[in-house]
Amino acid sequence: MTKRSTNRIRGDASVSLDAPRLSISLSSITTPATAGSFFKGCKMNRIAFAAASAVVLLAAGAASAQSSVSQTVNINASVAPKCGVSAQQTTVTLANDLTDSDAKVRSGVTTEIANALNGASIVAFCNGVNNSVEVKRAVLARTGSTGNGLADGGFAQFVRYNLDTTLNGVALDSTSTDGATTVASRFGGHISLSDTNTHVRFAQAASNGAPVATSAGSTPTAVDWSSLTDRRLAAGTYTGSVQVILTPGV
């Protein structure tokens, strides 16, 4: 009969002696002589594995930090065509009598009106192009006058004058022509009351700009007032006006 004996060696190994064959089965062998070095090796292996794992993770992190992604979002907006006009003074007064010693209209009246309007600091702008600009002037009319004719005694009681307007060198409109003018360019982009280039500038009109006694106009702002060079003005207080009308283009 074959004798079978099994001796347990300290650890997880078993040795079977089956004559005439020897077999050893183990998962790990620990003997008193080798236990310390074995565990020491296992510990070192674990440290090495952990270190290798940390290197892998660091490399992965570095690779991730070097790779970037982006997304661009476009922004759309708009600005509508706009115009604006304001005046620092809404009333101006001429210092001198409208007439000379002969009660006839003085030749410098239109220029004096223009200078007074320039002093009112009228600021205008249009941020688009092809804007409609209309400047209307109402003739100077004697307070209490009625109709559009002469006062008693054959005296005139209205004064015609006309003005051309510009802004920073851009021609706007003239009161000597009826209706609005289309101004192709933008104007008034600088917001500054102290900069005269932002102001509407007035000057005696090149056409029919000279002041003259007048009558028979269809409306106070019409361009069809007559020229009465042979009439004196009736005494009294005279008032008129200038209106700037802006309509945005595109």
C-alpha positions in Angstrom: 0.0 0.0 0.0 1.2 3.5 -0.9 1.9 5.6 2.1 0.6 9.1 1.8 1.6 11.8 4.2 1.0 15.5 4.1 3.1 17.9 6.1 2.0 21.5 6.5 4.7 24.0 6.2 4.1 27.2 7.8 2.2 29.3 5.4 -0.2 28.5 2.6 1.7 25.6 1.1 1.2 21.9 1.3 3.5 19.1 0.4 2.2 15.6 -0.5 4.5 12.7 -0.5 3.1 10.0 -2.7 5.7 7.4 -3.4 7.2 7.3 -5.7 6.1 10.9 -6.7 6.6 14.2 -4.9 4.3 17.0 -5.5 4.2 20.5 -4.0 1.1 22.7 -4.2 1.4 26.3 -3.0 -0.2 29.7 -3.2 2.5 31.3 -1.1 5.1 29.8 1.0 6.2 31.3 4.2 8.9 29.8 6.3 10.4 31.3 9.4 13.6 31.9 7.4 12.0 33.6 4.5 9.0 35.4 6.1 10.7 38.7 6.7 12.3 39.0 3.3 9.0 37.9 1.6 6.9 40.5 3.4 9.6 43.1 2.8 9.5 42.3 -0.9 5.8 42.5 -1.0 5.8 45.9 0.7 8.4 47.2 -1.7 6.4 45.9 -4.6 3.3 47.7 -3.3 5.3 51.0 -3.0 6.7 50.6 -6.5 3.2 49.9 -7.8 1.8 53.0 -6.0 4.6 55.1 -7.3 4.0 53.8 -10.9 0.3 54.5 -10.5 1.0 58.1 -9.3 3.3 58.7 -12.3 0.6 57.5 -14.7 -2.0 59.7 -13.0 0.4 62.7 -13.2 1.1 62.1 -16.8 -2.6 61.8 -17.5 -3.3 65.1 -15.6 -0.5 66.8 -17.5 -1.9 65.6 -20.8 -5.3 66.8 -19.8 -4.0 70.3 -18.8 -2.3 70.7 -22.2 -5.4 69.9 -24.2 -8.0 72.8 -24.3 -11.4 73.3 -25.9 -13.3 76.5 -26.8 -16.6 77.7 -28.1 -17.2 81.2 -29.7 -20.6 82.8 -29.2 -21.4 85.6 -31.7 -23.3 88.7 -30.5 -25.7 90.6 -32.8 -27.1 94.0 -32.0 -28.3 97.1 -33.8 -28.6 100.9 -33.5 -31.7 102.6 -35.0 -31.4 105.8 -37.0 -32.0 108.7 -34.7 -31.9 112.5 -34.8 -32.0 115.1 -32.1 -31.8 118.9 -31.7 -31.7 121.1 -28.6 -30.9 124.8 -27.9 -29.3 126.3 -24.8 -31.3 129.4 -25.4 -34.8 129.4 -26.8 -35.1 133.2 -27.1 -32.7 135.7 -28.5 -33.0 139.5 -28.6 -31.4 141.8 -31.1 -29.7 144.7 -29.4 -30.1 147.3 -32.1 -33.0 148.9 -33.9 -34.1 147.1 -37.0 -34.0 150.4 -39.0 -31.7 153.2 -39.8 -32.4 156.9 -39.2 -34.7 156.9 -42.2 -36.8 154.0 -40.7 -35.7 151.7 -43.4 -34.5 148.2 -42.7 -30.7 148.1 -42.0 -28.6 145.9 -44.2 -26.9 144.1 -41.3 -30.1 142.7 -39.7 -29.8 139.2 -41.2 -26.2 138.8 -40.0 -27.2 140.0 -36.5 -30.0 137.4 -36.4 -27.5 134.7 -37.5 -25.0 135.7 -34.8 -27.7 135.7 -32.2 -28.8 132.2 -33.2 -25.2 131.0 -33.2 -25.0 132.2 -29.6 -28.0 130.1 -28.7 -25.9 126.9 -29.1 -28.3 124.8 -31.1 -26.9 121.3 -31.1 -28.2 118.8 -33.7 -27.3 115.3 -34.7 -28.4 112.5 -37.0 -26.6 109.1 -36.7 -27.8 107.7 -40.0 -27.4 108.9 -43.6 -29.8 110.5 -46.0 -31.5 112.5 -43.3 -34.2 115.1 -43.9 -33.3 118.6 -42.6 -35.6 121.5 -42.8 -35.0 125.0 -41.4 -38.0 127.3 -41.4 -37.8 130.9 -40.6 -40.9 133.0 -39.7 -40.6 136.6 -41.0 -40.3 139.3 -38.3 -43.8 140.6 -37.8 -44.9 143.6 -35.8 -46.8 142.7 -32.7 -50.5 143.4 -33.3 -50.2 143.2 -37.1 -53.0 141.4 -38.9 -53.0 139.8 -42.3 -49.9 140.1 -44.4 -50.2 143.7 -45.8 -49.2 147.2 -44.9 -50.0 149.0 -41.7 -51.9 152.3 -41.8 -50.1 155.2 -43.5 -48.5 152.8 -46.0 -45.8 151.5 -43.6 -44.5 148.0 -43.9 -44.8 145.8 -40.8 -42.9 142.6 -41.8 -39.2 142.0 -42.4 -38.0 139.2 -44.7 -34.6 137.6 -44.1 -33.2 134.2 -45.1 -30.5 132.0 -43.6 -28.2 129.2 -44.7 -27.3 126.5 -42.1 -24.3 124.2 -41.7 -22.9 121.9 -39.0 -19.2 121.2 -38.9 -18.9 122.1 -42.6 -21.9 120.0 -43.7 -24.5 122.0 -45.5 -27.9 121.4 -43.9 -30.7 123.6 -45.4 -31.6 127.1 -46.4 -34.7 129.1 -45.5 -34.6 130.6 -49.0 -36.0 127.4 -50.5 -39.2 125.7 -49.6 -39.2 122.2 -48.2 -36.6 119.9 -46.6 -33.1 119.1 -47.8 -31.7 115.6 -47.8 -28.4 115.5 -46.1 -26.4 112.4 -47.2 -23.9 112.3 -44.4 -24.1 111.8 -40.7 -23.5 114.8 -38.5 -23.2 115.8 -34.8 -21.4 112.8 -33.5 -19.4 114.6 -30.8 -21.4 115.4 -27.6 -19.9 118.6 -26.5 -21.5 122.0 -26.0 -18.1 123.7 -25.8 -17.2 122.4 -29.3 -18.7 124.7 -31.8 -18.4 122.0 -34.5 -21.4 120.3 -32.8 -23.6 123.5 -33.3 -25.8 124.4 -36.1 -24.3 127.5 -37.7 -26.3 130.2 -39.3 -25.3 132.7 -41.9 -27.0 135.1 -44.3 -28.4 133.1 -47.2 -26.6 133.4 -50.5 -30.0 133.7 -52.1 -32.5 136.4 -51.0 -30.6 136.7 -47.7 -30.6 140.5 -47.4 -33.2 141.9 -45.0 -36.0 143.8 -46.5 -39.5 145.2 -45.7 -42.0 142.8 -47.1 -45.7 141.8 -47.5 -48.1 139.3 -49.1 -46.5 136.1 -47.9 -48.8 133.1 -47.8 -47.6 131.9 -44.4 -45.1 133.4 -42.0 -42.5 130.7 -43.0 -43.2 130.8 -46.8 -40.6 131.8 -49.3 -43.0 133.9 -51.3 -42.8 137.2 -49.3 -42.3 140.2 -51.5 -39.5 142.7 -51.5 -40.6 146.3 -50.6 -37.4 148.3 -50.9 -39.3 151.5 -51.0 -41.1 151.2 -47.6 -40.3 152.3 -44.1 -41.2 150.1 -41.1 -43.9 151.0 -38.7 -42.8 151.4 -35.1 -43.4 148.6 -32.6 -42.0 145.3 -31.3 -41.2 142.7 -33.9 -41.0 138.9 -33.4 -40.1 136.0 -35.6 -38.6 132.5 -35.2 -36.4 129.8 -36.7 -37.3 126.2 -36.5 -34.9 123.2 -37.1 -36.7 120.0 -38.2 -34.8 116.7 -38.4 -36.1 113.4 -39.7 -33.8 110.3 -39.5 -32.7 108.6 -42.7 -31.3 105.1 -42.7 
